[in-house]
């Protein structure tokens, strides 16, 4: 059945072919139909009939480039080189001024191993058509067939006629594809010498070339040599190459050399600084931002550099709980989360110098959202890293006065409240909040209202606001879970109407207030006071865990360990065991005791939600020990 269908289709195609070969199309619709038929025949492998249709069409439409291109493709694909020669000879005879026919006829001579004839017809074309386009087309043919000597002669002839920059980019690409990197670099350098606005294009080509390790020494030597002769053009290219090779200090020094000879490209400097930051090269990034800020005259770019510098500081922040195996306390709850930076890799000298430049430049910028964000970032650095609360307060107020957008304005307001709390000024924080709260930001600022009430030990007010909030927000709100957790927390520790319970809980909240003021030692003492004076209150296990975590934070590991061991018979047993294991593992460097502690979770607290993570961690320790 299939064979019968095939035979029928072939008969239909043959009838169409016969009709088309005897009666040529009379309009474009017939022309398109004929071309589609020829394409169908070519796809089916019937190249002879396809060629016959195209030849018939060519007689009717001799200037139709698509028909000529299709014939050329079919002749080459089916190795019909002699037929191709005959066709393009007829094309030249019919229209001797058609330059492309010289190129195509020469190519078929070449493919047919008639080398002398190919060179003769190409040379005739060069003499007849003294144009750049003919040279470019001929260069494409020579490149395709790797005719190195002919390329050399063509480039020499072309540059004599059209100038030394002629075909430099094309020649560079050709030599690069042949891995002849020294010649490729010579061509790219020549191209850039005559086309100074093509630096990005050449930089991308060199970047690809450097993927081959064999090319790197050649690239470097060529760039160093030309940079001495033409520093204004090539030093930035050399700097970019150093950056790509991860020689960041050399890249920075080269950019400075470029500036010293009078070249200053703010866009390139800012891009360079941002890229250093993304690569984690913070010291060089800070130096680059500072250099830019000292020399930039554009206020908009200065603002961008200030933000980049702030981000560089922020990127170096390492949170204290980074290595915690589990969330021991309410680590991610907004009402308990510690916003201060514990450790950073920022050099104090770099930070001091940079902040001095940063602060002085802010006064030169016009009021704008960019300036507002710059003040805000600097205020955050003063608050989070340096704990300079007065300085942070001043900068954040300037941010608020600098026309911030709505989202940034809300962030600034929240941060000013945090700084007031850190300064121990709960009344000022509350008054500021009342002045700034409105229907648009009420849902966000109400959480600050709850926090202030808690830290002020105004439990009833906090509870009332929580209940109002729970009626208005949905589970999709960002702090819904935090609010539920806080609500349960307050119910657990404030429902018993006993004086000691209430007093103990207030001491706990006061400790949280002291933590917010960065008074860690005083907070530890306050939590210890609960254990000493109110040992029977329900808050004791949680306050003891909080005390142990703070002691660990200030590196009093033995005392922290002692407290964590005292919690084994409480509802926090699993957390206290894991904490003791982590102290042994990371701080006292006793892996055997650490594993022993972790094993208690698997043996005695199998239902703990932390059992599986601890099982996995034990395997990790044992694997590392074996290695």
C-alpha positions in Angstrom: 0.0 0.0 0.0 2.8 2.4 1.0 4.7 1.6 -2.3 1.5 2.4 -4.3 1.1 5.8 -2.6 4.8 6.6 -3.3 4.3 5.7 -7.0 1.2 7.9 -7.2 3.1 10.9 -5.6 6.0 10.5 -7.9 3.6 10.5 -11.0 1.9 13.7 -9.7 5.3 15.4 -9.2 6.5 14.3 -12.6 3.3 15.6 -14.3 3.8 19.0 -12.5 7.5 19.0 -13.5 6.6 18.3 -17.2 4.0 21.1 -17.1 6.4 23.6 -15.5 9.3 22.7 -17.8 7.2 23.4 -21.0 5.1 26.3 -19.8 7.0 28.8 -17.6 5.1 30.8 -14.9 3.5 34.0 -16.0 3.3 35.8 -12.7 4.7 35.8 -9.2 2.2 33.3 -7.9 3.3 30.7 -10.5 6.9 31.6 -9.8 6.5 30.8 -6.1 4.6 27.6 -6.9 7.5 26.5 -9.2 10.1 27.3 -6.5 8.1 25.3 -4.0 8.0 22.3 -6.4 11.7 22.5 -7.0 12.3 22.7 -3.2 10.1 19.7 -2.7 12.0 17.7 -5.3 15.3 18.7 -3.8 14.2 17.5 -0.3 13.1 14.2 -1.8 16.6 13.8 -3.3 15.5 14.4 -6.9 18.2 17.0 -7.5 18.3 16.6 -11.3 14.6 17.6 -11.8 15.0 20.3 -9.2 17.9 21.8 -11.1 16.0 21.5 -14.4 13.1 23.6 -12.9 15.5 26.2 -11.5 17.3 26.5 -14.9 14.0 27.0 -16.6 13.1 29.7 -14.1 16.5 31.3 -14.5 15.9 31.8 -18.2 12.6 33.6 -17.5 14.0 35.5 -14.4 17.7 35.9 -15.0 18.2 38.5 -12.2 16.4 36.5 -9.5 19.1 36.0 -6.9 17.2 33.4 -4.9 17.0 31.1 -8.0 20.8 31.5 -8.7 21.5 30.8 -5.0 19.4 27.7 -5.1 21.2 26.4 -8.2 24.6 27.1 -6.7 23.6 25.2 -3.5 22.4 22.2 -5.5 25.4 22.1 -7.7 27.7 22.2 -4.7 25.7 19.7 -2.6 25.7 17.1 -5.4 29.3 17.7 -6.5 28.1 18.9 -9.9 31.1 21.3 -10.2 31.4 21.1 -14.0 27.7 21.9 -14.4 28.2 24.8 -12.0 31.1 26.1 -14.1 28.9 25.9 -17.2 26.1 27.7 -15.5 28.2 30.6 -14.2 30.1 30.9 -17.5 26.7 31.5 -19.1 25.8 34.0 -16.4 29.0 36.0 -17.1 28.3 35.8 -20.9 24.8 37.1 -20.4 25.8 39.8 -17.8 29.6 40.3 -17.6 29.3 43.2 -15.1 27.8 40.9 -12.4 30.6 40.8 -9.8 29.2 37.8 -7.8 29.4 35.6 -10.9 33.2 36.0 -10.9 33.3 34.9 -7.2 31.0 31.9 -7.9 32.7 30.8 -11.1 36.1 30.9 -9.4 34.7 28.9 -6.5 33.5 26.1 -8.9 36.8 26.1 -10.7 38.5 25.6 -7.3 36.1 22.8 -6.3 36.7 21.1 -9.6 40.5 21.2 -9.0 41.0 23.8 -11.8 43.1 26.0 -9.5 44.8 28.1 -12.2 41.4 28.9 -13.8 40.0 29.8 -10.4 42.8 32.2 -9.7 42.6 33.7 -13.1 38.9 34.5 -12.9 39.2 35.9 -9.4 42.1 38.1 -10.5 40.0 39.2 -13.5 37.3 40.2 -11.0 39.7 42.1 -8.8 40.9 44.1 -11.8 37.4 44.7 -13.1 35.7 45.5 -9.8 37.9 47.8 -7.8 35.4 47.8 -4.8 35.5 46.9 -1.1 32.5 44.6 -1.4 34.3 42.4 -4.0 37.3 42.1 -1.8 35.1 41.2 1.2 33.3 38.5 -0.8 36.6 37.1 -2.1 38.1 37.2 1.4 35.1 35.1 2.6 35.8 32.5 -0.1 39.5 32.4 0.7 38.7 32.1 4.5 36.3 29.2 3.8 38.9 27.2 2.0 41.9 28.3 4.2 43.8 29.9 1.4 46.4 31.5 3.6 48.7 32.8 0.9 45.9 34.2 -1.2 44.5 35.9 1.9 47.9 37.5 2.5 48.0 38.8 -1.1 44.4 40.0 -1.0 45.0 41.9 2.3 48.1 43.5 0.9 46.3 44.6 -2.3 43.2 45.7 -0.5 45.0 47.8 2.1 47.1 49.4 -0.6 43.8 50.5 -2.3 41.5 51.1 0.7 43.8 51.8 3.7 45.5 49.9 6.5 42.4 49.2 8.5 40.7 47.4 5.6 39.5 43.8 6.6 41.5 43.9 9.9 38.6 42.7 11.9 37.7 39.9 9.4 41.3 38.9 9.2 41.7 38.8 13.0 38.6 36.6 13.3 40.1 34.3 10.6 43.4 33.9 12.2 41.8 33.4 15.6 39.7 30.6 14.2 43.0 29.0 12.9 44.5 29.5 16.4 47.2 31.8 14.9 46.9 34.1 17.8 49.9 36.4 17.1 48.5 37.3 13.7 45.0 37.6 15.1 46.2 40.1 17.8 48.1 42.1 15.2 44.9 42.4 13.1 42.7 43.3 16.1 45.3 45.9 17.2 45.4 47.4 13.7 41.6 47.5 13.7 41.3 49.3 17.0 44.1 51.8 16.0 41.9 52.9 13.1 38.5 52.4 14.7 38.7 53.7 18.2 35.0 53.2 18.9 35.2 49.4 18.4 36.9 48.7 21.7 34.0 46.6 23.1 33.9 44.5 20.0 37.7 43.8 20.1 37.5 43.2 23.9 34.9 40.5 23.4 37.1 38.8 20.7 40.1 38.9 22.9 38.1 37.5 25.8 37.0 34.5 23.7 40.6 34.0 22.5 41.9 33.9 26.1 39.7 30.9 26.8 42.6 29.0 25.2 45.5 29.0 27.7 48.0 29.0 24.9 46.8 32.4 23.8 47.2 34.3 27.1 50.9 35.0 27.0 50.6 36.1 23.4 47.7 38.4 24.2 49.5 39.9 27.2 52.8 40.5 25.4 51.0 42.2 22.4 48.9 44.4 24.7 51.8 45.4 26.8 53.8 46.4 23.8 51.1 48.4 22.1 50.1 50.0 25.4 53.5 51.6 25.6 53.1 53.1 22.1 49.4 53.9 22.3 48.4 54.0 26.0 45.3 56.1 25.5 43.7 53.5 23.3 45.0 50.3 24.7 45.5 50.6 28.5 41.8 50.1 29.3 41.9 47.0 27.1 44.9 45.7 29.0 43.1 46.5 32.3 40.1 44.4 31.2 42.4 41.6 30.2 44.1 41.6 33.6 40.6 41.5 35.2 39.6 38.5 33.1 42.7 36.8 34.2 41.9 37.5 37.8 44.8 39.8 38.2 42.6 42.4 40.0 45.3 44.6 41.5 47.1 44.9 38.1 43.8 45.8 36.5 43.2 48.6 39.0 46.8 49.9 38.6 46.4 49.9 34.8 43.1 51.8 35.0 44.9 54.4 37.2 47.7 54.7 34.7 45.1 55.2 32.0 43.6 58.1 34.0 47.0 59.7 34.7 47.5 60.2 31.0 44.2 62.0 30.7 41.7 59.3 29.9 38.7 59.2 32.2 35.7 57.0 31.3 33.2 57.1 34.2 31.1 54.3 32.8 34.1 52.0 32.5 35.4 52.8 36.0 32.0 52.3 37.6 31.5 49.0 35.7 35.0 47.9 36.8 34.2 48.6 40.5 30.9 46.8 40.3 32.4 43.8 38.7 35.1 43.7 41.4 32.4 43.7 44.0 30.5 40.8 42.3 33.8 38.8 42.1 34.2 39.2 45.9 37.4 41.3 45.5 36.3 43.7 48.2 39.5 45.4 49.1 40.3 46.3 45.4 36.6 47.2 44.9 36.7 49.7 47.8 39.9 51.2 46.5 38.3 51.5 43.0 35.1 53.1 44.4 37.1 55.5 46.5 39.3 56.5 43.5 36.2 57.0 41.4 34.5 59.2 44.1 37.6 61.4 44.3 37.7 62.0 40.6 34.0 61.9 39.5 32.4 65.1 38.5 29.0 63.6 37.7 26.6 63.7 40.6 24.4 60.9 39.3 27.4 58.5 38.8 28.8 59.6 42.2 25.5 58.5 43.8 25.8 55.1 42.0 29.3 54.7 43.2 28.3 55.5 46.8 25.6 52.8 46.6 28.2 50.4 45.2 30.5 51.2 48.0 27.8 50.6 50.6 26.9 47.2 48.9 30.6 46.3 49.1 30.5 46.7 52.9 27.2 44.9 53.2 28.5 42.0 51.1 31.2 41.4 53.6 28.9 41.0 56.5 29.0 37.5 58.1 26.0 36.8 60.4 26.7 35.1 63.7 24.1 32.4 63.3 25.5 31.3 60.0 27.0 28.2 61.5 24.1 27.3 63.8 22.8 23.8 63.1 19.2 24.6 64.1 17.2 27.7 65.0 17.8 27.8 68.8 15.8 30.8 69.6 13.2 32.8 67.6 16.0 33.4 65.1 14.0 34.7 62.1 11.1 36.2 64.0 11.0 40.0 63.5 10.2 40.6 67.1 13.4 38.9 68.3 15.7 38.9 65.4 19.2 40.4 66.0 19.9 43.0 63.3 23.5 43.7 64.3 26.4 42.4 62.4 28.6 40.1 64.4 31.7 39.7 62.2 32.9 41.2 59.0 35.9 40.9 56.8 36.0 44.7 56.3 39.4 46.3 57.0 38.9 49.0 59.7 41.2 51.3 57.8 39.3 50.8 54.5 36.0 51.3 56.3 37.1 54.5 58.1 38.7 56.1 54.9 35.7 55.1 52.8 33.1 56.4 55.1 35.0 59.7 55.3 34.9 60.0 51.5 31.3 58.7 51.5 30.0 61.2 54.0 31.8 64.2 52.5 30.5 63.6 49.0 26.9 63.3 50.1 26.7 67.0 50.7 27.6 67.7 47.0 24.7 65.6 45.6 21.3 67.1 44.7 18.3 65.9 46.6 17.0 62.8 44.8 15.9 59.2 45.5 19.5 58.3 44.7 20.8 60.6 47.4 18.2 59.3 49.9 19.3 55.7 49.3 22.9 56.7 49.7 22.2 58.3 53.1 20.1 55.2 54.0 22.9 52.8 53.1 25.4 54.8 55.1 23.1 55.0 58.0 22.6 51.2 57.9 26.4 50.7 58.0 26.7 53.0 61.0 23.9 51.1 62.7 24.6 47.5 61.7 28.4 47.4 61.5 29.8 50.2 63.6 26.9 50.5 66.1 27.3 54.3 66.0 23.7 55.0 66.8 24.0 58.8 66.9 25.7 58.8 63.5 23.1 56.4 62.1 20.2 58.6 63.4 21.7 61.7 61.8 22.2 60.0 58.4 18.7 58.4 58.4 17.0 61.7 59.1 18.9 63.2 56.1 17.7 60.2 54.0 14.1 61.0 55.0 14.6 64.6 54.0 16.1 63.7 50.6 12.9 62.9 48.7 12.9 59.1 49.0 10.4 57.0 47.0 7.6 55.4 49.0 9.2 52.0 49.5 12.5 53.5 50.7 10.7 56.0 52.9 9.1 53.1 54.8 12.4 51.4 55.2 14.0 54.6 56.6 11.1 55.1 59.0 11.5 51.5 60.3 15.3 51.9 60.6 14.9 55.2 62.6 12.6 53.4 65.0 15.2 50.6 65.4 17.9 53.2 66.1 15.7 54.9 68.7 15.2 51.6 70.4 19.0 50.9 70.2 19.6 54.2 71.9 17.1 53.2 74.7 14.7 55.9 73.6 11.4 54.0 73.6 9.3 57.2 74.1 10.9 58.9 71.2 10.5 55.8 69.0 6.8 55.7 69.9 6.3 59.4 69.3 8.1 59.2 65.9 6.0 56.2 64.9 2.7 58.0 65.8 3.8 61.0 63.6 4.6 58.8 60.6 1.9 56.1 60.7 -0.8 56.4 58.0 -3.3 54.1 56.3 -0.7 53.2 53.6 2.0 52.0 56.1 -0.1 51.0 59.1 0.2 47.3 58.6 4.0 47.5 58.5 4.5 50.0 61.3 2.1 48.2 63.6 4.7 45.5 64.1 7.1 48.2 65.4 4.2 49.4 67.6 4.0 45.9 69.0 7.7 45.7 69.5 7.9 49.0 71.4 5.1 47.8 73.7 6.9 44.6 74.4 10.2 46.2 75.1 8.4 48.6 77.4 6.8 45.6 79.2 3.4 47.0 78.2 2.0 43.5 77.7 -1.7 44.4 77.5 -1.1 47.0 74.7 1.0 44.5 72.8 -1.8 41.8 73.1 -4.5 44.3 72.0 -2.5 45.3 68.8 -1.8 41.7 68.0 -5.5 40.8 68.2 -6.4 43.7 65.9 -3.7 42.7 63.5 -4.7 39.1 63.4 -8.2 40.2 62.3 -6.9 42.3 59.4 -3.9 40.5 58.0 -3.9 37.2 56.0 -1.5 34.2 56.0 0.1 35.7 52.9 1.4 38.7 54.9 5.1 38.5 55.4 5.0 38.6 59.2 1.8 36.6 59.8 3.7 33.5 61.1 5.9 35.8 63.3 2.7 37.3 64.8 1.1 33.9 65.5 4.4 32.8 67.1 4.5 35.9 69.3 0.8 35.6 70.2 1.4 32.0 71.4 4.5 33.1 73.3 2.7 35.7 75.2 -0.2 33.4 76.0 2.3 30.8 77.4 4.1 33.2 79.7 1.5 35.7 80.8 -1.7 33.8 81.5 -0.7 32.8 85.0 -1.8 35.6 87.3 1.2 35.2 89.7 3.4 38.1 90.7 6.7 36.2 90.3 5.7 34.9 86.9 4.9 38.5 85.7 8.1 39.9 87.3 10.3 37.2 85.8 8.8 37.7 82.4 9.4 41.5 82.6 13.0 40.8 83.4 13.1 38.6 80.3 11.7 41.4 78.1 14.1 43.9 79.6 17.0 41.6 78.6 15.6 41.7 75.1 15.6 45.5 75.3 19.2 45.5 76.4 20.1 43.2 73.5 18.5 45.7 71.1 20.8 48.3 72.7 23.8 46.1 72.1 24.3 45.8 75.9 25.0 42.1 75.8 26.8 41.8 79.2 23.9 43.6 80.9 21.4 41.4 79.1 23.3 38.3 80.4 23.1 39.6 83.9 19.4 40.3 83.6 18.7 36.8 82.4 20.9 35.4 85.2 18.9 37.4 87.7 15.7 35.5 86.6 17.4 32.1 87.4 18.7 33.4 90.7 15.6 35.2 92.0 12.7 33.4 90.2 13.9 29.8 89.6 10.4 28.3 89.7 8.9 30.6 87.0 8.1 29.1 83.6 10.3 31.5 81.7 13.5 30.1 83.3 14.3 27.4 80.6 13.9 29.9 77.8 15.8 32.6 79.6 18.6 30.1 80.4 18.9 29.1 76.7 18.9 32.8 75.7 21.7 33.4 78.3 23.7 30.5 77.0 23.4 31.7 73.4 24.6 35.2 74.4 27.5 33.8 76.3 28.5 31.8 73.2 28.2 35.0 71.2 30.8 36.7 73.4 33.0 33.6 73.4 32.4 32.5 77.0 32.1 28.9 75.8 32.6 27.0 79.0 29.9 29.0 80.8 27.6 28.6 77.8 28.2 24.9 77.9 27.5 24.6 81.6 24.1 26.4 81.2 23.1 24.3 78.2 23.8 21.1 80.1 21.5 22.3 82.9 18.6 22.3 80.4 18.6 18.6 79.7 15.6 17.9 81.9 13.4 20.7 80.5 11.2 21.0 77.4 14.2 22.5 75.6 16.3 19.3 76.1 16.8 18.6 72.4 17.9 22.2 71.6 20.2 22.3 74.7 21.9 19.0 73.7 22.5 20.2 70.2 23.9 23.5 71.5 26.3 21.7 73.8 27.4 19.5 70.9 28.0 22.5 68.7 30.1 24.2 71.4 32.2 21.0 71.7 32.5 20.7 67.9 33.2 24.3 66.8 34.6 26.1 69.8 36.2 23.5 72.1 37.4 21.4 69.1 36.4 18.1 70.8 34.6 16.1 68.0 34.3 12.9 70.1 32.3 14.7 72.8 30.3 16.6 70.1 29.3 13.3 68.5 28.4 11.9 71.9 26.1 14.8 72.5 24.5 14.6 69.1 23.9 10.8 69.6 21.8 11.6 72.6 19.3 13.2 70.2 19.1 9.9 68.1 18.9 7.7 71.2 16.9 9.7 73.6 14.9 12.2 71.5 14.0 10.2 68.4 10.8 12.2 67.9 12.6 15.5 67.9 12.1 17.5 64.6 15.9 17.9 64.7 16.7 14.2 64.7 17.2 13.8 60.9 19.3 17.0 60.5 21.5 15.8 63.3 21.8 12.3 61.9 23.0 13.8 58.7 25.4 16.1 60.5 26.9 13.2 62.4 27.7 11.4 59.1 29.3 14.6 57.8 31.6 14.8 60.9 32.5 11.1 60.7 33.2 11.4 56.9 35.5 14.4 57.5 37.3 12.6 60.4 38.0 9.6 58.2 39.4 11.8 55.4 
